[in-house]
Amino acid sequence: MKLVIAQMKHETNTFSPVPTPLARFARGKSTPLEGAEIREAFRNTGSAIGAFIDLAERAGAEIVLPVAGNAAPSGPVETGAYEWMAGRILDAVRRGCDAVLVDLHGAMVTERHDDGEGELLARLRRLAPQLPVGVALDMHTNLFPAMCDNATVLAGYQTYPHVDMYETGLRAGKPILDLLAGKVRPVMACGHRPMLPHVMRQSSLDAPNLQIQRRAQEMEKEGALAATFFVGFPHADIPWAGASAVVVTDGDAAKGRAWCDELLDMAWHEREKFVYHIEPLETSLARARQAAGGPVVLLDHYDNCASGGTMDTMTVLGAILDAGLENVAAFAICDPQAVRQIKEAGAGARVTLDLGGKSDMPSLGLKGRPRQVSGAVRRIIDGAYRNEGPMARGEQMDMGPSAVLDTGKVEIAVITRHTEPYDIGAFRALGIDPARKKYLMLKSRVHWRAGLGPLAKAVIECAGTGVCTSDYSQLDFRRVRRPIYPLDPL
Ligand SMILES: [Zn+2]
C-alpha cells in the first residue's frame, strides 16, 4: 500500500494587507518542507499530518511526503505559492498511490481561487477519479461544495482552541485505511446555514459551541465515522463563508443527512448567542484598573495574528501605557524594523523608537500609526522555541529575531514573524514568566486559552484596531452570499 501524505494550510483573511508568499509556508526557510524532513518535523507532534504518518506507519504503508506547508493567517495566497505546493501533491499522486491524506485548513483563498482546498481536491479528482482522499480540516473551514464533491472523507477539529489536531488526523485518516481494507464504505452529508458565527463567540469551551461539538462527538460514538460542525471564518468575503457541517457514515446516507441537519439546526437555533457585543475600550481599561489579582488578560482581539491581523496596531497597547498600568507583559508587536533598531542598541541599552503601526489597512481605510516608546532592552533572542502544548504540542516554532523592550511598567515583546500567544513556550523563550504579571496583553481571541487560560484570573476584552475587527460594520462585505445572519436580520 502506498499513501501520499501532505499538508497545505492557510486561513485567509481577505481583508488583511499581510502578503502570503511561499516563504510564509516555510517556517523560516525559503521553501516548505519536503520528503524525509517532514517526518522528522512532525513525528510525535500534536498535528494532523503527524497522525497521518502514524496511521500509515502502523499499517505498514509506503509513505510519500511531497510537501508540508503551514502559513500564519494573512491575505490571499500568492498564485506561485499555491501552484508550488499543489503541484507537488499532484505530481506525487500522478506517480501512483492507493490513497491521499491531506492536512488542509479549509479557509484558503488564493489570488485566483476563492476555495483553495476545493480547487486542489477537484484537480486530484480529475487526475485520479477513484482515488480515496481523506482530509483533515480546521474548525474555521469555510466549506465550499467543491470540497464535499471531491473528497472521500472530511473531518474537522472539534475544539477551539484547537487541541485535537492529532485526533482529527486519526478521524480523517482511519476511514480511508478501513476503506482500502474493505471494512467500510464512507458516504458524506454536507450542509450550511446562512450565518457567520462571531469568532469571539466560537470557543468550544463555552455555550453554544460546547454543546454542538459534544453532540458531534456523541454521533461518532453512535456510529458516525466522522461528525464535524464548522464555525467558519467570517473575515473572508467569499460566497461560502460561515457555518457548515459534514457527517461521514458507513454507507448510511440518510442517517448522515439527519445528523448533519441536527448539528446545523442546533447552531441556527442558537444564532443570537453567536453574536458578539462590543465594549468601548475606555470601559475595558477602567475595569482593568479595578481588577483584583492577576494575571488579568487584556485581549487585543481586533489584531489577532492567527486570524490575519498585522499584529502591529498600537491602540490597545497605547491605552495601557496611557493608563499607567504596571507589571504588564505585552505579546506581541510584530515589527522587524523595531527589532533591528533594538538589536543595534544592544541588550541593556535604553532606546526610544517608533513602535508598530508599520502596516496600512486599506480594507478599513486606515493608515498604520506607530507610537513612540522608550525603554530598556531586556533581552534579544533568535526566536526559536518548541510548543509545550496542549495546542500543536511539540511543533517547532519560530517568531524570528525578537526582543523585550521594558518601559519600566510594561515589558513589550517585539517579534519579527507573526506568532499567536497560545503557548507558554513563546514567553519562556523571551524570559517572561506570565504567572508573575499583573496584566498580560495578548493579541489573540480564543487560542490563548490553550496554554495560558489556566493562569488567567480574569479576562478583559479590549476593542482596538485591526483587520480582525470584531465590529462587522467596519468590513465591506460584497461577495458573501446574502442574506446571512447577523449581517441581515434572519
Ligand atoms: Zn482555526
Residues whose N, C-alpha, C, O or C-beta is under 5 A from the ligand:
A	BS01	ZN	D138 M139 H140
